[in-house]
């Protein structure tokens, strides 16, 4: 009996048989199982209020940097692993496609899942994030420059600071000269455009 005629689910736990069929199947099975397990756990954590992506949480105002945070969040990466794994298995075992075609299908579907997950997260956070924190609470707080802040009047950088109990990466301007990345700063004001005015800590 051709092992490919067996139920794919049974083969997932038969690593020896998978290895006989091809090392790529072992890799796809591992991606599928690990990705699915942690994807479900991540959703459960989110349901109970644990934000595993808090350390890369930006102020979602549509900027390129915020979009990149959403794209490479934990949930979207797990979605890629899960999608690539299951598609790779299906292409090789169910549709009996060649390794190169299966690989490109797996990468393509994984990327689609990643973009879908990040898009949903981005949209959800834009709808719900505005009422979850008060920028005014950041005044007087100390933070860390995330991306260099130009001198006063020459543009914005970004600063990482705790706002209403959450670590946020927010646009910031300097009260004086240029402030390099990773320098500690203090928030002195919140502007009407929701950017923070910061100064270095002497």
Protein Blocks (a to p, Z undefined) as FASTA:
>chain_A
ZZklpcfklmmmmmklmmmnopklmmmmmmmmmmmmmmmmmmmmmmnopafklmmcccde
hpaklmmmmmmgmklmmmmmmmmmmmmmmmmmmnopafklmmmmmmmmmmmmmmmmmmmm
mmmmmmmmmmmpcfklmgopacddfbdcddehiaccdddddeehiacddddddfbbcdde
hiacddfbdcfkopacddddZZ
